[in-house]
């Protein structure tokens, strides 16, 4: 999408209206979820199997909420792997009902849902008169920072930095410096696109399909970023009155930047965060980019969540009332009642009931994703054999979702 949505934090767990077992943590049968019997659980089952493949190699972290027992989730994965991949909806539905129970995270519509997509734009492997703005690969001197290697005095907000040959660590060039050529001539260029605006939006999404002049499609995925905190540039235009709050959409932001070429570079540079890519090969065209779990995202079935709180790979049920009226002939999602799988993360996806739904690739997916910024009810499906218990913060700690945090940029 391109929606840097509101942060949500400190939301308490709540008893769901559908609970039928009186459990201390509001656990109930998935079949009690609104719309459960009408969903295409076969699509979610395929996405879940892809997560299981990744979790075989690297077991998931339990997440700060403590709701999911990774060992129990691994056991469910083994049961899923023994089944045919092409299960029908009824069989997939029975699988999830047998192996999972539902846990509501909060009252109805207490969460916040946005959407994102994989842009598809024209470009070239080499600079041309038309395509002159580079998309860069990960620099070898970029290092992640944590408590073990952060030098004294370095900004605590930085998550990555530059390591010189002598071992000295310093802030990496920011967006303004890179746009001015700080990385030029180092052989990091993976492809070239037509404008800084297109490059920026590709970075916000974290992946891109580039249609090359010979018809080939080059797929680039997220590799890392320069370590600076993300700044939502839409806020700047709101503050200036250049775009009204009611008008603010991804398309409107992009159109403003493209129609103000003299002002756009300074606006873009205000976001010091800069994303680097890697070439992705051997991907099925119908599947999305690799998510945080390192498995291809499934359109409409992969959800980005806050991995500091949630266990990646877990199934999640989402309910949301979103637009269905067409825009440029492309209808919206309308009523959303579906099973998805937590397979990705994003720097703006913070809080227990914050989700970012992967819509797909290309222009139509971008239109749909760009309209998603709606209240959501989020319900986790946790393995039935799990014995973990959440530590819910008090209700007074629940923070409301701001009406809009310039919901047009959701950096992966």
Rosetta blueprint (number, residue, H / E / L):
1 X L
2 X L
3 X L
4 X L
5 X L
6 X L
7 X L
8 X L
9 X L
10 X L
11 X L
12 X L
13 X L
14 X L
15 X L
16 X L
17 X L
18 X L
19 X L
20 X L
21 X L
22 X L
23 X L
24 X L
25 X L
26 X L
27 X E
28 X E
29 X L
30 X H
31 X H
32 X H
33 X L
34 X L
35 X L
36 X H
37 X H
38 X H
39 X L
40 X L
41 X H
42 X H
43 X H
44 X H
45 X H
46 X H
47 X H
48 X H
49 X H
50 X H
51 X H
52 X H
53 X H
54 X H
55 X H
56 X H
57 X H
58 X L
59 X L
60 X L
61 X L
62 X L
63 X L
64 X L
65 X L
66 X L
67 X L
68 X L
69 X L
70 X H
71 X H
72 X H
73 X H
74 X H
75 X H
76 X H
77 X H
78 X H
79 X H
80 X H
81 X H
82 X L
83 X L
84 X L
85 X L
86 X L
87 X L
88 X L
89 X H
90 X H
91 X H
92 X H
93 X H
94 X H
95 X H
96 X H
97 X H
98 X H
99 X H
100 X E
101 X E
102 X E
103 X E
104 X E
105 X L
106 X L
107 X L
108 X L
109 X L
110 X L
111 X E
112 X E
113 X E
114 X E
115 X E
116 X E
117 X E
118 X E
119 X E
120 X E
121 X E
122 X E
123 X E
124 X E
125 X L
126 X L
127 X L
128 X L
129 X L
130 X L
131 X L
132 X L
133 X E
134 X E
135 X E
136 X E
137 X E
138 X L
139 X L
140 X L
141 X L
142 X E
143 X E
144 X E
145 X L
146 X L
147 X L
148 X L
149 X L
150 X L
151 X L
152 X L
153 X L
154 X L
155 X L
156 X L
157 X L
158 X L
159 X L
160 X E
161 X E
162 X E
163 X E
164 X L
165 X L
166 X L
167 X L
168 X L
169 X E
170 X E
171 X L
172 X L
173 X L
174 X L
175 X H
176 X H
177 X H
178 X H
179 X H
180 X L
181 X L
182 X L
183 X L
184 X L
185 X L
186 X L
187 X L
188 X L
189 X E
190 X E
191 X E
192 X E
193 X E
194 X L
195 X L
196 X H
197 X H
198 X H
199 X H
200 X H
201 X H
202 X H
203 X H
204 X H
205 X H
206 X L
207 X E
208 X E
209 X E
210 X E
211 X E
212 X L
213 X L
214 X L
215 X L
216 X L
217 X E
218 X E
219 X E
220 X E
221 X E
222 X E
223 X E
224 X E
225 X E
226 X L
227 X L
228 X L
229 X L
230 X L
231 X L
232 X L
233 X H
234 X H
235 X H
236 X H
237 X H
238 X H
239 X H
240 X H
241 X L
242 X L
243 X L
244 X L
245 X L
246 X L
247 X L
248 X L
249 X L
250 X H
251 X H
252 X H
253 X H
254 X H
255 X H
256 X H
257 X H
258 X H
259 X H
260 X L
261 X H
262 X H
263 X H
264 X H
265 X H
266 X H
267 X H
268 X H
269 X H
270 X L
271 X L
272 X L
273 X L
274 X L
275 X E
276 X E
277 X E
278 X E
279 X E
280 X E
281 X L
282 X L
283 X L
284 X L
285 X L
286 X L
287 X L
288 X L
289 X L
290 X E
291 X L
292 X L
293 X L
294 X L
295 X L
296 X E
297 X L
298 X L
299 X L
300 X L
301 X L
302 X E
303 X E
304 X E
305 X L
306 X L
307 X L
308 X L
309 X L
310 X L
311 X L
312 X L
313 X L
314 X L
315 X E
316 X E
317 X E
318 X E
319 X E
320 X E
321 X E
322 X L
323 X L
324 X L
325 X L
326 X L
327 X E
328 X L
329 X L
330 X E
331 X L
332 X L
333 X L
334 X L
335 X E
336 X E
337 X E
338 X E
339 X E
340 X E
341 X E
342 X E
343 X E
344 X E
345 X L
346 X L
347 X L
348 X L
349 X L
350 X L
351 X L
352 X L
353 X L
354 X E
355 X E
356 X E
357 X E
358 X E
359 X E
360 X E
361 X E
362 X L
363 X H
364 X H
365 X H
366 X H
367 X H
368 X H
369 X H
370 X H
371 X L
372 X L
373 X E
374 X E
375 X E
376 X E
377 X E
378 X E
379 X E
380 X E
381 X E
382 X E
383 X E
384 X L
385 X L
386 X L
387 X L
388 X L
389 X L
390 X L
391 X L
392 X L
393 X L
394 X L
395 X H
396 X H
397 X H
398 X L
399 X L
400 X L
401 X L
402 X L
403 X L
404 X L
405 X L
406 X L
407 X L
408 X L
409 X L
410 X L
411 X L
412 X L
